[in-house]
Amino acid sequence: MIKVTRLNGTTFTLNALYIETIESLPDTTITLTNGKKYIARDSAKKINERVLAFYRSVHLLGVDPPVRGDSHEE
């Protein structure tokens, strides 16, 4: 789930798994897989960052790459 801000400043939580597209038209428009659209104050870049962070938090993107300096690197 990600937090999104409407144009009027109110916030809501959106299930990122249902996002099909995020466009800047010039307002950020989020289209879900069911066709429902939301207009957001947040930039498309910021929403994409939140979606990626959510995917990482639920391990949908696989294993994170090792951190530099990790003693387990070979």
C-alpha positions in Angstrom: 0.0 0.0 0.0 1.2 3.5 -0.8 0.1 6.9 0.4 -1.2 9.3 -2.3 -2.3 12.9 -2.0 -5.3 14.2 -3.9 -5.3 17.6 -5.6 -7.3 19.0 -2.7 -4.6 17.9 -0.2 -6.3 15.0 1.4 -4.5 11.7 1.5 -5.5 8.1 0.9 -3.9 4.7 0.7 -3.8 2.8 -2.6 -3.0 -0.8 -3.2 0.1 -0.5 -5.5 -0.5 -4.1 -6.8 -3.5 -2.8 -8.8 -1.7 0.1 -10.6 -1.6 -0.3 -14.3 -0.2 3.1 -15.4 1.0 6.3 -13.9 1.0 9.3 -16.3 1.7 13.0 -16.1 -1.1 14.7 -18.2 0.0 17.3 -16.7 -1.5 16.2 -13.4 -0.5 12.8 -12.3 -3.1 10.2 -13.3 -3.0 6.8 -11.8 -5.0 4.1 -13.6 -5.8 0.8 -11.9 -6.2 -2.6 -13.5 -10.0 -2.2 -13.1 -10.0 1.0 -15.1 -10.6 3.4 -12.2 -8.5 6.6 -12.3 -7.1 8.8 -9.6 -5.7 12.2 -10.0 -2.8 12.9 -7.6 -0.8 16.0 -6.4 2.3 13.8 -6.1 4.6 13.6 -9.1 4.7 10.4 -11.2 8.4 10.0 -10.1 7.5 10.2 -6.4 4.6 7.6 -6.9 7.0 5.3 -8.8 9.5 5.5 -5.9 6.7 4.6 -3.4 5.6 1.7 -5.6 9.1 0.4 -5.8 9.6 0.7 -2.1 6.4 -1.1 -1.5 7.4 -3.9 -3.9 10.7 -4.3 -2.1 9.0 -4.4 1.3 6.9 -7.3 0.2 9.8 -8.9 -1.7 8.2 -8.7 -5.2 11.5 -7.6 -6.8 13.6 -10.5 -5.6 16.6 -10.3 -3.5 18.2 -6.9 -3.0 21.8 -6.6 -4.3 24.5 -6.9 -1.7 25.6 -3.6 0.0 29.1 -2.5 -0.8 31.5 -3.4 2.0 29.4 -6.4 3.0 31.7 -9.0 4.5 29.9 -11.7 2.5 31.0 -10.4 -0.9 33.6 -12.4 -2.7 
